[in-house]
Amino acid sequence: MENKISYMIPTADLKQIKEAIAVLQAKLEPNLISLTIEERRNLNKMGEVSRPFVEKVMEYVEINPEFKSPYNNVDEMNKDWTLINQLGSVFNILNQICSNLDDTLLEAGAEVLDQANKYYGSVQIAAKDGMPNSKKVYEDLAVRYERRSKRRNGDPAGV
């Protein structure tokens, strides 16, 4: 397996990153909401196809107010539309960062797991050969593979 990740975040940088995230949380969280699954399911969602429609409506409400319904609250419409545009740009940036973070974590996890499995294989051979200290290390690490070994008729070494 190719080693694509060979990096550690300097402590000072990590501290600054966490401080920046704390600022984001402090500024955003007081006004963000959390919807239940049912609430999300029942919403009339504005996707990329609906966005141009809403944008036109926002323009027409201003230039042709005579067509607005008595149920329209133009001030609230303007607030929501402004918020969508403000948060949308923040979301796009954060979404890209989160996607790259997820990919980086996935790759780093795969790399370290690959190395851990190689070590485990070496310990397994050492335990089979009766090398000192290997049995206890093997037994401790073998817990990760217990379910798999039960499928092989209970032989934890798989031999």
Secondary structure, DSSP 8 states (H G I E B T S, - for coil): ----------HHHHHHHHHHHHHHHHHHGGG-----HHHHHHS----TTHHHHHHHHHHHHHH-GGG--TT--HHHHHHHHHHHHHHHHHHHHHHHHHHHHHHHHHHHHHHHHHHHHHHHHHHHHHHHTT-TTHHHHHHHHHGGGHHHHHHTTT-TT--
